[in-house]
């Protein structure tokens, strides 16, 4: 019997060094877990990068995967979260055919109703921007695709913050710094 899989979001903090992302993604490859989305960015702490990765896995696999990632030398902390423990957003750009946009008023209506913004228009194409929950971003994609006007699509991948009142990375770094000072 197969174990139940669900979508998890991993938030990983690491030193800002070349090759860390490769080390992290290799853990996924070795465990044969497919990455659904990946976002890498600086964190709010100088010299620390943040990776937000979504994947489908069972709870045992995600726990093992997270522990293996956290063992990497340049990784400071890795945690996994379920949907109810985090707040997620995604941003997307849609390039659509301007002639189709002008000919079919339902396209611009769908863009407005779904919270998209037209950010550029020229005779050949128009650019639409949308941010929101991943399912909302995908919903606009599906509507534009069904209208046959979509030329290109790109999304940022999920970004996330925890709903916890605690800032665990800041607490961890503070404890680590205090431990280093007492050792000296």
Secondary structure in CASP SS format (residue, H / E / C, confidence):
PFRMAT SS
TARGET T0000
AUTHOR 0000-0000-0000
METHOD secondary structure of the structure
MODEL  1
X C 1.00
X C 1.00
X C 1.00
X C 1.00
X C 1.00
X E 1.00
X E 1.00
X E 1.00
X E 1.00
X E 1.00
X E 1.00
X E 1.00
X E 1.00
X E 1.00
X E 1.00
X C 1.00
X C 1.00
X C 1.00
X C 1.00
X H 1.00
X H 1.00
X H 1.00
X H 1.00
X H 1.00
X H 1.00
X H 1.00
X H 1.00
X H 1.00
X H 1.00
X H 1.00
X H 1.00
X C 1.00
X C 1.00
X C 1.00
X E 1.00
X E 1.00
X E 1.00
X E 1.00
X E 1.00
X E 1.00
X E 1.00
X E 1.00
X C 1.00
X C 1.00
X C 1.00
X C 1.00
X C 1.00
X E 1.00
X E 1.00
X E 1.00
X E 1.00
X E 1.00
X E 1.00
X E 1.00
X E 1.00
X E 1.00
X E 1.00
X C 1.00
X H 1.00
X H 1.00
X H 1.00
X H 1.00
X H 1.00
X H 1.00
X H 1.00
X H 1.00
X H 1.00
X H 1.00
X H 1.00
X H 1.00
X C 1.00
X C 1.00
X C 1.00
X C 1.00
X E 1.00
X E 1.00
X E 1.00
X E 1.00
X E 1.00
X E 1.00
X E 1.00
X C 1.00
X H 1.00
X H 1.00
X H 1.00
X E 1.00
X E 1.00
X E 1.00
X E 1.00
X E 1.00
X E 1.00
X E 1.00
X E 1.00
X E 1.00
X E 1.00
X E 1.00
X E 1.00
X H 1.00
X H 1.00
X H 1.00
X H 1.00
X H 1.00
X H 1.00
X C 1.00
X H 1.00
X H 1.00
X H 1.00
X H 1.00
X H 1.00
X H 1.00
X H 1.00
X H 1.00
X H 1.00
X C 1.00
X C 1.00
X C 1.00
X E 1.00
X E 1.00
X E 1.00
X E 1.00
X E 1.00
X C 1.00
X C 1.00
X C 1.00
X E 1.00
X E 1.00
X E 1.00
X E 1.00
X E 1.00
X E 1.00
X E 1.00
X E 1.00
X C 1.00
X H 1.00
X H 1.00
X H 1.00
X H 1.00
X H 1.00
X H 1.00
X H 1.00
X H 1.00
X H 1.00
X H 1.00
X H 1.00
X H 1.00
X H 1.00
X C 1.00
X C 1.00
X C 1.00
X E 1.00
X E 1.00
X E 1.00
X E 1.00
X E 1.00
X E 1.00
X C 1.00
X C 1.00
X C 1.00
X E 1.00
X E 1.00
X E 1.00
X E 1.00
X C 1.00
X C 1.00
X C 1.00
X C 1.00
X C 1.00
X H 1.00
X H 1.00
X H 1.00
X H 1.00
X H 1.00
X H 1.00
X H 1.00
X H 1.00
X H 1.00
X H 1.00
X H 1.00
X H 1.00
X H 1.00
X H 1.00
X H 1.00
X H 1.00
X C 1.00
END
